[in-house]
Each structure stands twice: as C-alpha cells, then as structure tokens.
Amino acid sequence: MENDVNVLSLGLLINEDDRNYLNKYFEFVRKMQNYFISYELKKFNKMHKAYDCKYDKLKIAIENKVKEYSKVQKEISLLKTSKEDKEISKADKKKICQQIKNKEDELKEIKECQKKIKKDFFDLLKEFEMTKFSFISDLAIFDKTDYFTKPIYKTKNGKVVIDKDGNKVPIFDKDGNIKRKCFVSSKVRSYSIALPIWSAFEKKINEDSIVHFKSYRDKSSINSIAFPASSTKFTNNSFYIPSVKKHIKFRKPKTDYEKEIYNQEKMTVIRIKRFWDNTKYQYSVQFAFNSSPVIKKDYNGNIKHPLGKGTAELIVGINYILLYKNDYTEKYTLIPPDSLNIDKEIRKINRAMDRSKRSTNPNNYDVNGKQRKFYEKIDTNNPDKTIKLRLRWKYSNHYNKLSQRKAYLEGVNARKRKLYDEQLANELLKYFDTVNIKKPNIKSLQMSKKKFSVNDNKKTAEDKSVGYYIKNGAPAQFIDILTRKVENRGGIVNVSKIWWIWFVVFLLDLAFNLDKLNKLNYNKSINYFCFLSYILILSIVYSFGITMSKNNTVLIFFAHFSKWAFFIFNENNLIL
C-alpha cells in the first residue's frame, strides 16, 4: 500500500505546572486560529463581492458543465446498448455509430470548456490569495502583531544582556524598531493553523460549507497541536516543543508492538493530543511514521486476528450490520454497551443547560419561549426607529460545570464507541479475506427522519433526526476501521453505494424491533394490506424521497396516510 502511516500514542508524564503550561499553549493556539479565520474570511468576502459576483457565476458555470457532461455520458451509454441489439439493421447501426461519434466530440468540447472555466476560477482564487500556498504565506501576519509576539533580546554566553538600569537590551532592526518573535514557531503554525483552516475553506469554496470559529467553552474545539518531527529534539524519552524551551516527558513503549513502531526511522509528524476528563485535560503524544503497517502478534509470534478465507458481503445500516457468507447470516449491533445510558444523562444535562441559559438570558427569548434572532433597541437619535443588535449571552457557573460534565461524557462515549468498533472488526476478520461493503448515503440519512416505537404508557415519542442514531452507531467509523485492518493484512475491501440500500436499511430497522412486532394482530386481513403498504411506500420515501429533496411532501404524505390506516385497523395501536 502507498503512503502507509503507523501511529503510536503514548501518555505524557507531566505535573501540574506542565499541565497549566500546555493549557495556556493550547488556548494561545486557539486565539491564533480564530484571528487567522477572521483574516481569511475578509479576503473571501472581498473575492465574493468583486467583479460583479464573478465567483458565483464561475461556480454555477462549473456545476452546469458537470451536469451536461453526465447527461451526454448517459446518452452515449444508451446509444451503445441500442447498438448491441441484434434486430437493428446495418443502416441504423451506422446512424447510431455516427451519433455516438458526435456525442463523443461533444464530450471533448465540454471537457475543454470545463478546463477553461476551472482555470478562470483558479486564477480568481489566486488573485485574491485563496490558495493553500497563500494561506501558509499569510502566517507572517502573526510576526507583525504585538499580541502574538515577544521582543528579541541580546544574549552573551547563553544569558540575556542587561544594561545599567537593570533592563534587558533588545535587538533593533534597520528601521529602528525592536525585533519581535512569535510565541509559536512557523512549523507549528503551518501544521496546526494554516493547513486545517485551509481544508475548512476548501470545503467552503467547493461545497458552500460554513467555517466555524473555535469556542473556549467547547472543550473539544481544539484537541491537538501538530508539528514536524524534524523540528524537535529527543533526549531520554522526552522532547521539546518548537520555539519553546519546555521539556516534556512521555512514557516508554512497553509492548513489542509499541517498540517495533517506535524504533522505525521515518518519523514525520508529532501531535500533542488532549481530551477533557471531567475536571481537567489529559494529554498524550502521537508519533506518525511513514512505513509499512505493523500488525500485532501474540507471544508465539503469530498474527493476532488473522484473516479467514472466502468472500463475504456486509450490509451496513444506521446502528447495526448484516454479514452474509454463503448460507451463513449474522446480525451485529454497532451500539456499544452502556452508550444509551450515557445518552440519557447527556439529554438531562442538555435540558438543565437550556433552563440555566433561559434564566440568565430572559431578554433573548420572546413571549412564546422561542429564541430571538436579534435584539431590538430604540434608537436614541430617532425614537420612532429600532436598531437590531446581536444577541449577547451570559452563562452561570452552574452552566459551565454542566458543559464540562457533558464534554466528559461525550468523550467517554466516543472512546467506548471506537474501542467497540475495533473489537467488532477483529471478530469479523475470521470470516473473509475479501469483503464487499454496501453502505447507505450517510449525508442523505442525516436529513431524514425516523419514528420511535410506543413506550409502555402508549405515548408517541417525537421524530428525531437519523443523525442522532448515526452518532450512536458511527457506521462510517466502523467501515474505516474494518478497511484498515483488512488491507493491512493483505485482504481486499470493496465499498459501494446501491439504490436499494434504503429499503434494506428500513427492513433492518424493522427487524431490529422483532420483539415488538409479535404484538401485532395478524388475524385481520386488512392489517396485512396496511402493514405491507406502509413498508412499500415508506421504502419509496427512503429510496427516492430523501435523495431528491429534503421535503418531498407528496411521498411523505402517502407514507403517513398508510401509517394512519395501519393504526386504525390495528387493535394494539403499535407504532413502528
């Protein structure tokens, strides 16, 4: 495999002084990231408004050409299929061949036009310095900002020179200004600030996504700082952060697996990771190596969790999977144990946070309890007019404690989920050496809705986004872990999306609640009709309605109508 990366994670051996220093260092990098985002957003808005909305016109032109290209490709495929028909005469075949040739020439013209438009679009980005190279060069703004820099003093024999008055002697440039140096080195800035922010802006340019600022309240807003391994020195299981005279120790590699990775030569990136542990941050260090993958072995030298033989199919749902191999079928859940209990506690914390937020900010809500979009204030110069102001929020100490508890629980849930996915992937390796994974379109599923079942009190729960269930199951994370493990052992993984996966996902949702299906009254024939119509129509919504538009009212209406009919003729009044 090309560009293989081995990552070794080791805990840091730090005291409270080191922890406080790292907290300040991370907070400083967070402020630098927000400053850099605001700087680049000004450039983007300037580009967006320039030349009579040239940016928007070029983007629309690119999208139209992509649609034209796909349309012509479909037409060519249809012509080729009609050409293969044996009943067609030779004259018709010649006409079809000529049509195919014309369509292929049309494709070439569209390609050339696409290249010209993309070149104009790239030139526009280059003109307004919205490229990867310009983002790295823009890091020089921190050297010109007093807040992010410190003065450089003269040194002699490793000590700072002090004048008669007891003050440190600074170094001056040609213009007579004191030379200054940024607190964070250029390499740390490029790896931890420029590159991640450029990836966010690249999504904004290509997919119209939103670039978010890093909040100090969000404990996971900035969770790592990276820098190249060539910029630091190692001494006795410790290293120095670039441009900072700070000695940080880490634990020694213990197992054979850790020693094998650590003794490799091609170390590329070092990353300091942190996560919130209820009351404080916990830190670790990650070493990345560009080398062939290292596979864990037992005491006898045999590979742990070796691959089996044969080909298997794996259908991935929202929070469970189905394994097919020959006549063998098995269902596995993607939800780790105790995760639902943690989710219940998180929901309680969210309600408590909302109550606290409402009590400390009553002016930000209207009479009905809905959050205002802005705050209206009477203009002092003109009493008849009102000024729209941005909402200001106040947070109590109780709210901050709840948010810290929430961040801790979410971190615990994420770590449990990843560990469970690793164990499940290890369990599945024995069934195959080639696996065909069928997965749904996760983005489309996030926009859809899913119904709850009736509880013991026969109360209908509200609809929730499928994203809630995707978060618990994390199907994309499981696919990535399984792919990595299979390919590292020399296996083959084929991942594909199929149109009928929506129907499969729906049936899996149905099969996941088999214990509740036993309560249905199957004696009445009308129940069969309503139940089957519900399955059929809702599967149509899954297969077509989600992908076509977010609010496909016709299909959703028929689905709910069939469900309503099912409720009427069902004595148990069960909601699926």
KAKA-V858148 format. One record per run of one state. SS is the DSSP state (helix for helix, strand for strand, loop for the rest). FROM is the first residue (numbers start at 0). LEN is the number of residues. If there is no record, write none. Layout:
BEGIN
ss=[SS SS]
from=[FROM FROM]
len=[LEN LEN]
END
This chain:
BEGIN
ss=[loop strand loop helix loop helix loop helix loop helix loop helix strand loop strand loop strand loop strand loop strand loop strand loop strand loop strand loop strand loop strand loop helix loop strand helix loop strand loop strand loop strand loop helix loop strand loop strand loop strand loop strand loop strand loop strand loop strand loop helix loop helix strand loop strand loop strand loop strand loop helix loop strand loop helix loop strand loop strand helix loop helix loop strand loop helix loop helix loop helix loop helix loop]
from=[0 4 13 15 49 53 83 89 127 131 144 145 148 151 152 153 154 156 158 160 161 162 167 168 169 170 171 172 177 178 179 182 185 207 223 228 231 233 234 237 240 246 250 255 262 266 277 279 290 296 297 302 303 310 316 319 325 327 333 338 360 361 364 365 370 371 374 378 385 389 396 431 433 439 441 447 448 450 463 465 473 474 488 491 496 500 511 513 517 524 548 552 568]
len=[4 9 2 34 4 30 6 38 4 13 1 3 3 1 1 1 2 2 2 1 1 5 1 1 1 1 1 5 1 1 3 3 22 16 5 3 2 1 3 3 6 4 5 7 4 11 2 11 6 1 5 1 7 6 3 6 2 6 5 22 1 3 1 5 1 3 4 7 4 7 35 2 6 2 6 1 2 13 2 8 1 14 3 5 4 11 2 4 7 24 4 16 8]
END
